[in-house]
């Protein structure tokens, strides 16, 4: 058992995104710590060289308000009471046994970065893409290719959540208008060459059942030279819809926005169009010679309670690419139990469970790897609180570290040749990326705030060795 009466409680958090950082922060602010009953020593690990996870690699770059969450996360890590180890992969650089030797408890907050499958005929055709992979490309994820096949004039996006809107907005937006963001040079060049004219977003249910947020929806209308197109036949409200509009202010606002676009009879003259379709469900991706040529949708009808049923009426849309944003899926971690169907680590309110349902003392989960890819970023706070509360309750039964000295982990990583990065290294990379922005310019000739570095080797080099001089222009 862990003896935390004579030394700090040692906790490792695997995953330095919002879920992991919130969990670490809540542990430092827990009642036992505030009351002086407990000292904690927390190390935060991530397989990326940088912190912030989903905020850096899963949020569209033209969403500065959401990116602003980094400010709060940065303040937490900047306090200095939580150590950051980047470029360290669980199961490769450090095993479960390693963590057991150096920590009393381990919290897994690895999130969900891969796409849930699109299970319809034709899903293997060239031109079918998962939204998560596209997001990883335009966000400069180090583990994804630098190029993306932007060759389609007409594109379908399947899904009625914020990720679908992000994908559709980035696809339809002019590349020069993205230069005010931190997009890497390769992403700008790829979007600049895109021949796209029409992007179609498809939702299975009606306007009152969309999973967007009002801010994301209104953002669509702010794109320059892009018309919003909606269709009268896609608007229907059953009793369940009317109830949702009356009881949920967010739904009311979104329906009002959609109806405003529906009533707008101003001439549409933009060079690009963003089409919003409702009450249509995907049935088959159509193809020829192995490539996408269209998408077959079945019209649906509302059942009275907000759910829908198929009508047997089909509509074919000529598109040359299909992006599916039907959800994310967590990934199995080495040596840990895993629920492949849900894409989560089996757990009881954050306590990791073995295959036979017994609690694995000292192992915990939080965030999407705990509950699945549902809820906005803010929801991870309450999730982390539940997990941390149980961890502290379990102090008497924690196995206990055999090498609790904080410096022992550094020694192991260095002995294995792991080029790990630190918080100080992130500050150096942050400075470097801002310098790249100052040496580049947006469409109006103004210096950019930042340009994101993509290559893992460059991120590690800057983080470990400092900012090279001079900074060169990336675009």
Buried (B, 14 or more C-beta within 10 A) or exposed (E): EBEBEEBBBBBBBBBBBBBBBBBBBBBBEBEBBEEEEBBBBBBBBBBBBBBBBBBBBBBBBBBEEBBEBBEEBBEBBEEEBBBBBBBBBBBEBBEBEBBBBBBBBBBBBBBBBBBBEBEBEBBEBEBBBBBBBBBBBBBBBBEBEBEBEBEBEBBBBBBBBBBBBBBBBBBBBBBBBBBBBBBBBBBBBBBBEBEBBBBBBBBBBBBBBBBBBBEBBEBBBEBEEBBBBBEEEBBBBBEBBEBBBEEEEBBBBBBEBBEEBBEEEEEEEBEBBBBBBBBBBBBBBBBEEEBBBBBBBBBBBBEEEBEBEEEEEEEEBEBBBBBBBBBBBBEEBEEBBBBEEEBBBBBEEBBBBEEEEEBBBBBBBBBBBBBBBEEEBEBBBEBBBBBBBBBBEBBEEBBBBEBBEBEBBBEBBEEEEBBBBBBEBBBBBBBBBBBBBBBBBBEEEEEBBBBBBBEBEBBBBBBBEBBEEEBEEBB
